[in-house]
Amino acid sequence: MGSKKVPFSKNKHKTDIVAYLTLIGWVIAYLAGNRKESRFHLNQALSILLADLGVNIVFAIATLQYVAGVSALLRGVCGLLSFSTVVLWIMGLVDAIKGKETPVPVLGEVKLLK
């Protein structure tokens, strides 16, 4: 009656979830997980991670290149975009936990992996 243990490399559900857990989690899911069956969530997680990285780079540049009005406005926009990427990340993670393959808004249609 015990459940049969499936190795991580064959387990799509675990790979989908781990893909959303930081960049290191994504790399582990990509290299050691079920890459072929988990391509959808690997792609979405990578899109969200790269979008967040881009927003954080712009935020850092705006902070370092302080020009009163422009910098404050740009940092505010970056804050909203960063919050949006967190919301997209949560949506993707919840879908991975539920076993769904629903694209997240805006970034869900971006195809980075073949």
All heavy atoms as an XYZ file, in Angstrom:
868
protein
N       0.801     -1.192      0.000
C       0.000      0.000      0.000
C       0.845      1.257      0.000
O       0.317      2.328     -0.155
C      -0.907      0.017      1.226
C      -2.073     -0.872      1.150
S      -3.426      0.051      1.812
C      -4.729     -0.995      1.448
N       2.137      1.130      0.200
C       3.017      2.296      0.198
C       3.108      2.904     -1.190
O       2.986      2.225     -2.200
N       3.312      4.205     -1.212
C       3.421      4.870     -2.511
C       4.801      4.616     -3.102
O       5.797      4.577     -2.389
C       3.168      6.373     -2.370
O       4.161      6.952     -1.561
N       4.825      4.449     -4.380
C       6.069      4.176     -5.087
C       6.833      5.479     -5.267
O       6.296      6.463     -5.765
C       5.751      3.548     -6.437
C       6.955      3.136     -7.212
C       6.526      2.497     -8.517
C       7.722      2.212     -9.378
N       7.349      1.717    -10.680
N       8.080      5.516     -4.847
C       8.916      6.716     -4.984
C       9.387      6.839     -6.428
O       9.919      5.907     -6.997
C      10.126      6.631     -4.059
C       9.762      6.708     -2.607
C      10.358      7.930     -2.033
C       9.968      8.005     -0.575
N      10.249      9.237      0.021
N       9.177      8.023     -6.988
C       9.604      8.310     -8.351
C      10.805      9.236     -8.259
O      10.760     10.237     -7.546
C       8.462      8.997     -9.151
C       8.908      9.345    -10.548
C       7.225      8.114     -9.164
N      11.910      8.927     -8.945
C      13.072      9.813     -8.881
C      12.751     11.204     -9.426
O      11.889     11.365    -10.285
C      14.120      9.119     -9.756
C      13.464      7.963    -10.390
C      12.100      7.795     -9.813
N      13.453     12.204     -8.897
C      13.218     13.591     -9.291
C      13.319     13.766    -10.798
O      12.561     14.513    -11.397
C      14.219     14.504     -8.573
C      14.045     15.957     -8.907
C      12.953     16.663     -8.432
C      14.960     16.616     -9.699
C      12.769     18.001     -8.738
C      14.792     17.954    -10.017
C      13.693     18.648     -9.524
N      14.254     13.057    -11.418
C      14.455     13.215    -12.864
C      13.257     12.720    -13.680
O      13.127     13.059    -14.847
C      15.715     12.481    -13.305
O      15.578     11.097    -13.066
N      12.377     11.948    -13.082
C      11.198     11.431    -13.790
C       9.905     12.085    -13.310
O       8.852     11.849    -13.860
C      11.085      9.922    -13.567
C      12.294      9.145    -13.997
C      12.202      8.780    -15.434
C      13.318      7.812    -15.759
N      14.081      8.177    -16.900
N       9.978     12.906    -12.252
C       8.783     13.450    -11.631
C       8.478     14.851    -12.160
O       9.119     15.827    -11.777
C       8.954     13.478    -10.115
C       7.665     13.735     -9.390
O       6.841     14.513     -9.836
N       7.493     13.059     -8.270
N       7.494     14.955    -13.031
C       7.116     16.230    -13.638
C       6.610     17.214    -12.599
O       6.975     18.383    -12.610
C       6.050     16.001    -14.718
C       5.558     17.293    -15.357
C       4.355     17.027    -16.220
C       3.770     18.237    -16.875
N       3.753     19.472    -16.185
N       5.780     16.771    -11.682
C       5.180     17.659    -10.691
C       6.248     18.321     -9.817
O       6.221     19.540     -9.610
C       4.184     16.867     -9.831
C       3.351     17.720     -8.945
N       3.451     17.671     -7.589
C       2.407     18.658     -9.227
C       2.611     18.545     -7.063
N       1.966     19.149     -8.030
N       7.184     17.553     -9.325
C       8.268     18.120     -8.503
C       9.138     19.069     -9.318
O       9.543     20.120     -8.838
C       9.133     17.010     -7.898
C       8.468     16.263     -6.783
C       9.392     15.206     -6.222
C       8.697     14.380     -5.158
N       9.561     13.295     -4.667
N       9.431     18.708    -10.545
C      10.243     19.562    -11.411
C       9.545     20.890    -11.656
O      10.166     21.951    -11.606
C      10.537     18.861    -12.755
O      11.190     17.612    -12.494
C      11.424     19.714    -13.642
N       8.233     20.844    -11.905
C       7.463     22.071    -12.125
C       7.559     23.006    -10.926
O       7.757     24.210    -11.079
C       5.987     21.743    -12.392
C       5.746     21.073    -13.728
O       6.667     21.077    -14.572
O       4.635     20.552    -13.927
N       7.423     22.468     -9.730
C       7.447     23.285     -8.520
C       8.834     23.843     -8.254
O       9.000     25.033     -7.988
C       6.933     22.468     -7.315
C       5.452     22.139     -7.507
C       7.153     23.224     -6.004
C       4.899     21.134     -6.531
N       9.856     23.005     -8.348
C      11.226     23.440     -8.068
C      11.677     24.524     -9.052
O      12.462     25.400     -8.703
C      12.198     22.231     -8.070
C      13.643     22.658     -7.991
C      11.871     21.309     -6.902
N      11.155     24.508    -10.263
C      11.526     25.504    -11.273
C      11.233     26.928    -10.805
O      11.922     27.869    -11.196
C      10.807     25.221    -12.585
N      10.226     27.093     -9.965
C       9.846     28.423     -9.492
C      10.621     28.861     -8.246
O      10.505     30.005     -7.834
C       8.342     28.471     -9.186
C       7.500     28.485    -10.427
C       6.943     27.313    -10.925
C       7.265     29.664    -11.115
C       6.170     27.323    -12.075
C       6.489     29.681    -12.266
C       5.949     28.507    -12.731
O       5.191     28.516    -13.873
N      11.375     27.971     -7.648
C      12.052     28.285     -6.393
C      13.456     28.820     -6.640
O      14.416     28.073     -6.627
C      12.092     27.047     -5.490
C      10.736     26.422     -5.189
C      10.897     25.184     -4.337
C       9.808     27.420     -4.527
N      13.587     30.089     -6.871
C      14.840     30.819     -7.101
C      15.538     30.380     -8.384
O      15.166     29.382     -9.008
C      15.830     30.702     -5.924
O      16.409     29.401     -5.898
C      15.181     31.036     -4.604
N      16.557     31.094     -8.743
C      17.333     30.766     -9.937
C      18.046     29.426     -9.766
O      18.123     28.631    -10.703
C      18.345     31.881    -10.233
C      19.203     31.705    -11.468
C      18.344     31.573    -12.716
C      20.172     32.853    -11.618
N      18.532     29.166     -8.576
C      19.198     27.880     -8.313
C      18.205     26.733     -8.473
O      18.530     25.690     -9.050
C      19.850     27.871     -6.916
C      20.982     28.898     -6.881
C      20.353     26.488     -6.541
C      21.558     29.160     -5.514
N      16.984     26.915     -7.978
C      15.951     25.899     -8.153
C      15.642     25.662     -9.619
O      15.449     24.527    -10.051
N      15.612     26.754    -10.392
C      15.354     26.608    -11.822
C      16.472     25.800    -12.488
O      16.206     24.913    -13.305
C      15.219     27.978    -12.501
C      14.803     27.843    -13.923
C      13.539     27.802    -14.393
C      15.658     27.674    -15.060
N      13.544     27.634    -15.766
C      14.834     27.551    -16.195
C      17.035     27.615    -15.232
C      15.340     27.368    -17.471
C      17.543     27.432    -16.512
C      16.698     27.312    -17.615
N      17.709     26.095    -12.142
C      18.853     25.374    -12.733
C      18.792     23.892    -12.362
O      19.007     23.022    -13.205
C      20.194     26.009    -12.292
C      21.370     25.143    -12.695
C      20.339     27.407    -12.872
N      18.473     23.603    -11.106
C      18.351     22.205    -10.674
C      17.227     21.515    -11.448
O      17.394     20.393    -11.933
C      18.100     22.123     -9.155
C      19.365     22.535     -8.399
C      17.669     20.715     -8.735
C      19.170     22.743     -6.916
N      16.086     22.184    -11.569
C      14.959     21.594    -12.302
C      15.330     21.363    -13.764
O      14.954     20.349    -14.352
C      13.734     22.497    -12.194
N      16.061     22.298    -14.357
C      16.435     22.173    -15.757
C      17.451     21.050    -15.971
O      17.321     20.253    -16.896
C      17.001     23.497    -16.265
C      17.316     23.488    -17.743
C      16.303     23.614    -18.677
C      18.619     23.336    -18.191
C      16.574     23.594    -20.038
C      18.903     23.314    -19.543
C      17.881     23.444    -20.462
O      18.168     23.410    -21.797
N      18.459     20.976    -15.107
C      19.528     19.999    -15.296
C      19.174     18.604    -14.793
O      19.548     17.609    -15.410
C      20.812     20.484    -14.616
C      21.427     21.759    -15.190
C      22.641     22.176    -14.368
C      21.797     21.585    -16.650
N      18.466     18.514    -13.661
C      18.228     17.212    -13.048
C      16.780     16.744    -13.155
O      16.490     15.583    -12.909
C      18.634     17.249    -11.575
N      15.878     17.651    -13.497
C      14.458     17.298    -13.515
C      13.993     16.741    -14.836
O      14.770     16.471    -15.746
N      12.694     16.588    -14.927
C      12.046     16.064    -16.127
C      11.856     17.216    -17.117
O      10.792     17.806    -17.215
C      10.706     15.434    -15.744
C      10.094     14.663    -16.878
O      10.464     14.849    -18.032
N       9.158     13.802    -16.555
N      12.928     17.540    -17.829
C      12.974     18.719    -18.695
C      11.933     18.697    -19.805
O      11.302     19.699    -20.096
C      14.367     18.833    -19.292
C      14.595     20.114    -20.037
C      15.974     20.231    -20.608
N      16.980     19.659    -19.763
C      18.191     19.331    -20.157
N      18.534     19.524    -21.406
N      19.063     18.803    -19.337
N      11.729     17.562    -20.442
C      10.817     17.507    -21.587
C       9.370     17.741    -21.182
O       8.674     18.532    -21.804
C      10.959     16.167    -22.305
C      12.261     16.044    -23.045
C      12.330     14.799    -23.854
C      13.707     14.775    -24.521
N      13.782     13.869    -25.604
N       8.915     17.077    -20.145
C       7.517     17.220    -19.736
C       7.268     18.518    -18.978
O       6.147     18.993    -18.935
C       7.102     16.021    -18.883
C       6.970     14.746    -19.682
C       6.434     13.597    -18.848
O       5.659     13.839    -17.915
O       6.805     12.447    -19.143
N       8.302     19.098    -18.380
C       8.153     20.314    -17.577
C       8.537     21.577    -18.333
O       8.706     22.630    -17.732
C       9.002     20.197    -16.315
O       8.530     19.170    -15.500
N       8.676     21.482    -19.634
C       9.117     22.623    -20.439
C       8.241     23.863    -20.228
O       8.732     24.975    -20.166
C       9.146     22.243    -21.911
C       9.637     23.381    -22.800
C       9.884     22.951    -24.213
N      11.071     22.097    -24.223
C      11.118     20.914    -24.808
N      10.075     20.442    -25.447
N      12.211     20.200    -24.786
N       6.935     23.675    -20.099
C       6.016     24.806    -19.932
C       6.374     25.614    -18.681
O       6.549     26.828    -18.741
C       4.568     24.312    -19.847
C       3.584     25.409    -19.588
C       3.123     26.201    -20.617
C       3.136     25.659    -18.302
C       2.230     27.234    -20.381
C       2.239     26.683    -18.052
C       1.786     27.469    -19.099
N       6.483     24.949    -17.532
C       6.766     25.666    -16.288
C       8.221     26.140    -16.219
O       8.496     27.189    -15.635
C       6.403     24.815    -15.073
C       4.925     24.742    -14.852
N       4.185     25.813    -14.422
C       4.042     23.731    -15.023
C       2.918     25.474    -14.324
N       2.802     24.207    -14.697
N       9.139     25.406    -16.805
C      10.524     25.875    -16.875
C      10.590     27.180    -17.666
O      11.286     28.122    -17.273
C      11.418     24.815    -17.522
C      11.783     23.618    -16.650
C      12.394     22.516    -17.513
C      12.739     24.019    -15.546
N       9.859     27.243    -18.758
C       9.838     28.442    -19.591
C       9.217     29.624    -18.849
O       9.754     30.730    -18.850
C       9.074     28.171    -20.888
C       9.189     29.310    -21.851
O      10.285     29.632    -22.311
N       8.068     29.934    -22.146
N       8.079     29.390    -18.208
C       7.415     30.475    -17.477
C       8.263     30.976    -16.323
O       8.391     32.178    -16.115
C       6.058     30.010    -16.943
C       5.007     30.003    -17.982
C       3.628     30.199    -17.408
O       2.798     30.729    -18.096
N       3.372     29.812    -16.192
N       8.847     30.062    -15.559
C       9.673     30.460    -14.418
C      10.880     31.267    -14.892
O      11.245     32.279    -14.278
C      10.117     29.233    -13.628
N      11.491     30.849    -15.996
C      12.640     31.579    -16.535
C      12.220     32.970    -17.008
O      12.923     33.958    -16.750
C      13.284     30.803    -17.686
C      14.513     31.437    -18.322
C      15.635     31.592    -17.290
C      14.992     30.603    -19.506
N      11.081     33.077    -17.662
C      10.587     34.384    -18.113
C      10.367     35.324    -16.938
O      10.752     36.499    -16.977
C       9.268     34.221    -18.878
O       9.448     33.426    -20.019
N       9.769     34.821    -15.872
C       9.510     35.638    -14.685
C      10.823     36.032    -14.007
O      11.001     37.190    -13.620
C       8.574     34.896    -13.711
C       7.193     34.736    -14.345
C       8.482     35.629    -12.370
C       6.278     33.766    -13.614
N      11.752     35.081    -13.889
C      13.047     35.383    -13.270
C      13.809     36.447    -14.053
O      14.368     37.386    -13.471
C      13.897     34.110    -13.175
C      13.540     33.135    -12.071
C      14.231     31.793    -12.304
C      13.927     33.694    -10.715
N      13.831     36.340    -15.374
C      14.550     37.310    -16.194
C      13.869     38.681    -16.170
O      14.550     39.716    -16.159
C      14.688     36.801    -17.627
C      15.636     35.613    -17.797
C      15.638     35.138    -19.245
C      17.039     35.940    -17.337
N      12.543     38.708    -16.156
C      11.829     39.985    -16.065
C      12.146     40.667    -14.736
O      12.410     41.879    -14.696
C      10.325     39.760    -16.199
N      12.152     39.908    -13.660
C      12.469     40.477    -12.348
C      13.913     40.960    -12.294
O      14.199     42.023    -11.743
C      12.199     39.459    -11.244
C      12.245     40.098     -9.871
O      11.590     41.138     -9.679
O      12.945     39.561     -8.987
N      14.814     40.203    -12.885
C      16.218     40.618    -12.933
C      16.355     41.930    -13.698
O      17.057     42.848    -13.258
C      17.075     39.530    -13.590
C      18.559     39.838    -13.751
C      19.228     39.937    -12.385
C      19.227     38.775    -14.589
N      15.682     42.047    -14.826
C      15.726     43.283    -15.605
C      15.186     44.473    -14.827
O      15.777     45.557    -14.832
N      14.074     44.286    -14.136
C      13.494     45.362    -13.331
C      14.466     45.778    -12.228
O      14.663     46.969    -11.974
C      12.135     44.924    -12.731
C      11.657     45.896    -11.663
C      11.094     44.787    -13.831
N      15.093     44.803    -11.586
C      16.035     45.122    -10.505
C      17.285     45.836    -11.021
O      17.830     46.704    -10.330
C      16.412     43.859     -9.733
C      15.280     43.390     -8.849
O      14.550     44.193     -8.277
N      15.119     42.090     -8.737
N      17.736     45.507    -12.213
C      18.886     46.203    -12.794
C      18.527     47.657    -13.084
O      19.296     48.571    -12.763
C      19.379     45.472    -14.062
C      20.066     44.162    -13.677
C      20.323     46.360    -14.877
C      20.403     43.264    -14.846
N      17.354     47.890    -13.671
C      16.919     49.264    -13.936
C      16.766     50.034    -12.630
O      17.154     51.201    -12.523
C      15.603     49.275    -14.751
C      15.028     50.679    -14.853
C      15.842     48.691    -16.133
N      16.221     49.381    -11.597
C      16.067     50.019    -10.290
C      17.426     50.409     -9.709
O      17.597     51.521     -9.196
C      15.340     49.084     -9.327
C      15.112     49.685     -7.971
C      14.044     50.532     -7.754
C      15.954     49.406     -6.916
C      13.820     51.098     -6.508
C      15.750     49.972     -5.664
C      14.680     50.817     -5.462
N      18.411     49.515     -9.820
C      19.750     49.805     -9.298
C      20.391     50.969    -10.054
O      21.014     51.848     -9.444
C      20.631     48.564     -9.388
N      20.242     50.989    -11.354
C      20.803     52.082    -12.153
C      20.122     53.404    -11.796
O      20.780     54.433    -11.647
C      20.674     51.778    -13.666
C      21.607     50.624    -14.032
C      20.988     53.012    -14.504
C      21.392     50.069    -15.426
N      18.797     53.377    -11.629
C      18.062     54.590    -11.259
C      18.486     55.085     -9.884
O      18.535     56.284     -9.630
C      16.560     54.330    -11.284
N      18.816     54.170     -9.000
C      19.254     54.550     -7.667
C      20.661     55.135     -7.700
O      20.950     56.127     -7.028
C      19.206     53.330     -6.718
O      17.861     52.827     -6.703
C      19.607     53.704     -5.311
N      21.535     54.545     -8.492
C      22.917     55.019     -8.576
C      23.021     56.338     -9.339
O      23.818     57.200     -9.002
C      23.806     53.968     -9.234
C      24.017     52.695     -8.422
C      24.788     51.675     -9.247
C      24.736     52.979     -7.118
N      22.245     56.491    -10.387
C      22.245     57.710    -11.192
C      21.135     58.621    -10.695
O      20.125     58.807    -11.351
C      22.027     57.370    -12.674
C      23.046     56.453    -13.261
C      24.401     57.112    -13.364
O      24.516     58.296    -13.616
N      25.449     56.334    -13.136
N      21.339     59.191     -9.541
C      20.266     59.951     -8.895
C      20.042     61.295     -9.574
O      20.877     62.179     -9.551
C      20.583     60.162     -7.411
C      19.445     60.809     -6.675
C      18.323     60.066     -6.350
C      19.474     62.157     -6.353
C      17.257     60.647     -5.691
C      18.416     62.744     -5.696
C      17.308     61.982     -5.362
O      16.258     62.562     -4.718
N      18.893     61.418    -10.222
C      18.409     62.688    -10.757
C      17.012     62.830    -10.155
O      16.113     62.063    -10.480
C      18.343     62.678    -12.301
C      17.782     63.983    -12.817
C      19.704     62.380    -12.887
N      16.849     63.788     -9.278
C      15.703     63.906     -8.379
C      14.375     63.381     -8.916
O      13.903     62.339     -8.499
C      15.559     65.342     -7.914
N      13.734     64.051     -9.831
C      12.397     63.678    -10.291
C      12.364     62.400    -11.085
O      11.513     61.539    -10.891
N      13.284     62.270    -12.018
C      13.317     61.099    -12.900
C      13.609     59.842    -12.096
O      12.956     58.816    -12.265
C      14.373     61.288    -14.012
C      14.486     60.039    -14.858
C      14.040     62.495    -14.859
N      14.582     59.922    -11.195
C      14.969     58.758    -10.409
C      13.831     58.289     -9.512
O      13.565     57.096     -9.418
C      16.197     59.087     -9.562
O      16.585     57.968     -8.823
N      13.147     59.225     -8.863
C      12.040     58.851     -7.978
C      10.911     58.205     -8.769
O      10.342     57.192     -8.345
C      11.545     60.076     -7.225
N      10.578     58.764     -9.920
C       9.518     58.204    -10.756
C       9.903     56.820    -11.267
O       9.111     55.875    -11.206
C       9.227     59.137    -11.940
C       8.167     58.648    -12.924
C       6.809     58.556    -12.239
C       8.095     59.559    -14.121
N      11.130     56.682    -11.755
C      11.597     55.407    -12.286
C      11.652     54.340    -11.193
O      11.274     53.190    -11.415
C      12.974     55.577    -12.940
C      13.490     54.418    -13.770
C      12.483     54.033    -14.849
C      14.815     54.778    -14.402
N      12.099     54.719     -9.997
C      12.136     53.755     -8.893
C      10.724     53.344     -8.489
O      10.489     52.192     -8.143
C      12.906     54.320     -7.712
C      14.409     54.366     -7.995
C      15.213     54.780     -6.808
N      14.813     56.137     -6.427
C      15.038     56.664     -5.235
N      15.652     55.980     -4.311
N      14.660     57.893     -4.967
N       9.769     54.270     -8.561
C       8.372     53.926     -8.261
C       7.802     52.953     -9.267
O       7.134     51.975     -8.908
N       8.077     53.199    -10.541
C       7.618     52.286    -11.596
C       8.267     50.920    -11.420
O       7.602     49.879    -11.546
C       7.919     52.880    -12.998
C       7.679     51.851    -14.089
C       7.081     54.126    -13.241
N       9.551     50.912    -11.123
C      10.251     49.638    -10.908
C       9.680     48.889     -9.714
O       9.578     47.655     -9.733
C      11.753     49.868    -10.711
S      12.616     50.306    -12.217
N       9.287     49.609     -8.676
C       8.666     48.974     -7.517
C       7.364     48.284     -7.889
O       7.100     47.149     -7.467
N       6.546     48.963     -8.691
C       5.284     48.360     -9.146
C       5.538     47.143    -10.041
O       4.851     46.125     -9.930
C       4.445     49.391     -9.895
C       3.823     50.490     -9.038
C       3.165     51.536     -9.927
C       2.821     49.912     -8.067
N       6.513     47.261    -10.932
C       6.838     46.125    -11.805
C       7.398     44.948    -11.016
O       7.096     43.795    -11.308
C       7.824     46.559    -12.891
C       7.262     47.486    -13.964
C       8.374     47.957    -14.889
C       6.153     46.821    -14.743
N       8.197     45.242    -10.005
C       8.752     44.186     -9.162
C       7.627     43.474     -8.402
O       7.616     42.238     -8.294
C       9.771     44.759     -8.198
O      10.429     43.733     -7.508
N       6.682     44.243     -7.891
C       5.513     43.649     -7.233
C       4.740     42.779     -8.217
O       4.283     41.682     -7.869
C       4.618     44.746     -6.650
C       3.365     44.216     -6.018
C       3.402     43.590     -4.785
C       2.151     44.331     -6.676
C       2.236     43.084     -4.203
C       0.983     43.835     -6.105
C       1.026     43.216     -4.868
N       4.612     43.243     -9.452
C       3.896     42.484    -10.479
C       4.584     41.155    -10.771
O       3.908     40.134    -10.967
C       3.793     43.290    -11.772
O       3.077     44.466    -11.545
N       5.913     41.147    -10.802
C       6.616     39.882    -11.051
C       6.423     38.908     -9.894
O       6.353     37.703    -10.113
C       8.117     40.087    -11.339
O       8.732     40.736    -10.233
C       8.339     40.853    -12.614
N       6.308     39.432     -8.669
C       6.031     38.563     -7.521
C       4.646     37.939     -7.677
O       4.463     36.743     -7.423
C       6.149     39.336     -6.188
C       5.632     38.514     -5.023
C       7.592     39.744     -5.935
N       3.677     38.722     -8.103
C       2.315     38.212     -8.315
C       2.329     37.137     -9.409
O       1.719     36.069     -9.255
C       1.334     39.350     -8.671
C      -0.008     38.810     -9.119
C       1.171     40.290     -7.482
N       3.047     37.382    -10.503
C       3.150     36.389    -11.582
C       3.830     35.119    -11.088
O       3.428     34.003    -11.440
C       3.914     36.969    -12.771
C       3.236     38.112    -13.515
C       4.154     38.631    -14.613
C       1.901     37.693    -14.080
N       4.867     35.284    -10.254
C       5.584     34.135     -9.695
C       4.636     33.295     -8.849
O       4.619     32.062     -8.965
C       6.778     34.633     -8.864
C       7.480     33.541     -8.137
C       8.382     32.662     -8.641
C       7.325     33.195     -6.749
N       8.801     31.799     -7.659
C       8.169     32.115     -6.493
C       6.562     33.722     -5.719
C       8.259     31.534     -5.231
C       6.663     33.133     -4.461
C       7.499     32.057     -4.237
N       3.841     33.939     -8.002
C       2.888     33.214     -7.151
C       1.860     32.491     -8.015
O       1.534     31.319     -7.760
C       2.204     34.170     -6.146
C       3.223     34.643     -5.108
C       1.008     33.499     -5.471
C       2.739     35.768     -4.219
N       1.353     33.159     -9.052
C       0.378     32.531     -9.942
C       0.970     31.287    -10.616
O       0.310     30.245    -10.695
C      -0.084     33.523    -11.003
C      -0.942     34.643    -10.477
S      -1.266     35.925    -11.710
C      -2.282     35.033    -12.872
N       2.204     31.404    -11.102
C       2.854     30.259    -11.750
C       3.104     29.120    -10.779
O       2.884     27.950    -11.104
N       3.557     29.452     -9.576
C       3.825     28.429     -8.567
C       2.543     27.711     -8.165
O       2.522     26.479     -8.051
C       4.504     29.055     -7.342
C       4.853     28.111     -6.197
C       5.830     27.033     -6.668
C       5.425     28.885     -5.026
N       1.465     28.451     -7.968
C       0.182     27.838     -7.605
C      -0.299     26.904     -8.720
O      -0.757     25.792     -8.446
C      -0.875     28.925     -7.284
C      -2.269     28.340     -7.202
C      -0.518     29.642     -5.986
N      -0.160     27.328     -9.965
C      -0.543     26.455    -11.087
C       0.326     25.202    -11.134
O      -0.168     24.112    -11.427
C      -0.456     27.199    -12.416
C      -1.653     28.095    -12.668
O      -2.662     27.967    -11.942
O      -1.588     28.923    -13.591
N       1.619     25.346    -10.847
C       2.508     24.178    -10.831
C       2.110     23.213     -9.715
O       2.107     21.996     -9.916
C       3.957     24.621    -10.652
N       1.756     23.756     -8.564
C       1.328     22.901     -7.449
C       0.029     22.175     -7.792
O      -0.131     20.994     -7.487
C       1.169     23.749     -6.165
C       2.547     24.209     -5.670
C       0.444     22.964     -5.067
C       2.518     25.262     -4.577
N      -0.889     22.871     -8.463
C      -2.169     22.267     -8.857
C      -2.030     21.334    -10.056
O      -2.952     20.603    -10.376
C      -3.181     23.360     -9.200
C      -3.663     24.141     -8.005
C      -4.676     25.183     -8.456
C      -5.248     25.952     -7.307
N      -6.216     26.979     -7.756
N      -0.906     21.390    -10.756
C      -0.705     20.555    -11.932
C      -1.299     21.137    -13.192
O      -1.507     20.422    -14.173
N      -1.575     22.434    -13.194
C      -2.151     23.101    -14.366
C      -1.045     23.718    -15.216
O       0.031     24.009    -14.727
C      -3.091     24.223    -13.931
C      -4.333     23.778    -13.234
C      -5.172     24.987    -12.912
C      -6.468     24.635    -12.244
N      -7.235     25.853    -11.923
N      -1.345     23.952    -16.465
C      -0.424     24.640    -17.370
C      -1.128     25.853    -17.960
O      -1.344     25.952    -19.159
C       0.092     23.696    -18.452
C       1.022     22.640    -17.923
C       1.728     21.864    -19.014
O       1.462     22.083    -20.214
O       2.557     21.010    -18.648
N      -1.462     26.794    -17.104
C      -2.121     28.028    -17.512
C      -1.077     29.122    -17.638
O      -0.354     29.385    -16.673
C      -3.172     28.450    -16.455
O      -4.034     27.343    -16.199
C      -3.972     29.638    -16.930
N      -0.961     29.774    -18.794
C       0.036     30.837    -18.933
C      -0.284     32.022    -18.022
O      -1.439     32.402    -17.885
C      -0.064     31.264    -20.397
C      -0.963     30.306    -21.062
C      -1.702     29.544    -20.022
N       0.761     32.578    -17.398
C       0.578     33.778    -16.587
C       0.368     34.959    -17.532
O       0.810     34.930    -18.681
C       1.784     34.037    -15.646
C       1.915     32.934    -14.623
C       3.068     34.225    -16.411
N      -0.328     36.008    -17.078
C      -0.533     37.174    -17.944
C       0.792     37.799    -18.380
O       1.775     37.761    -17.659
C      -1.321     38.141    -17.057
C      -1.941     37.288    -16.006
C      -1.009     36.143    -15.800
N       0.836     38.366    -19.532
C       1.940     39.094    -20.150
C       3.130     38.196    -20.473
O       3.511     38.073    -21.626
C       2.403     40.300    -19.282
C       3.518     41.062    -19.958
C       1.246     41.219    -18.947
N       3.723     37.563    -19.493
C       4.949     36.780    -19.725
C       4.671     35.315    -20.083
O       5.591     34.610    -20.506
C       5.837     36.813    -18.478
C       6.364     38.192    -18.083
C       7.141     38.098    -16.783
C       7.240     38.757    -19.180
N       3.462     34.858    -19.937
C       3.147     33.457    -20.175
C       3.312     33.004    -21.614
O       3.552     31.840    -21.882
N       3.204     33.923    -22.540
C       3.322     33.569    -23.958
C       4.760     33.700    -24.481
O       5.026     33.370    -25.626
C       2.390     34.451    -24.787
C       0.918     34.305    -24.428
C       0.403     32.874    -24.589
O       0.814     32.187    -25.551
O      -0.400     32.459    -23.758
N       5.679     34.162    -23.655
C       7.083     34.296    -24.062
C       7.705     32.908    -24.073
O       7.648     32.180    -23.080
C       7.849     35.223    -23.093
C       9.313     35.276    -23.445
C       7.249     36.608    -23.100
N       8.302     32.524    -25.183
C       8.927     31.209    -25.322
C      10.447     31.375    -25.395
O      10.986     31.795    -26.407
C       8.430     30.483    -26.571
C       6.931     30.313    -26.636
C       6.433     29.375    -25.571
C       4.938     29.204    -25.692
N       4.242     29.166    -24.459
N      11.126     31.072    -24.310
C      12.582     31.178    -24.269
C      13.261     29.829    -24.493
O      14.394     29.783    -24.944
C      13.025     31.753    -22.913
C      12.502     33.158    -22.600
C      12.853     33.544    -21.179
C      13.061     34.153    -23.583
N      12.579     28.750    -24.142
C      13.137     27.414    -24.315
C      12.483     26.722    -25.490
O      11.297     26.896    -25.754
C      12.877     26.579    -23.053
C      13.454     27.106    -21.751
C      13.004     26.227    -20.597
C      14.955     27.163    -21.819
N      13.261     25.934    -26.199
C      12.720     25.193    -27.338
C      12.419     23.776    -26.937
O      12.905     23.200    -26.094
C      13.715     25.213    -28.484
C      13.901     26.608    -29.002
C      14.523     26.578    -30.361
C      14.697     27.995    -30.810
N      14.149     28.308    -32.033
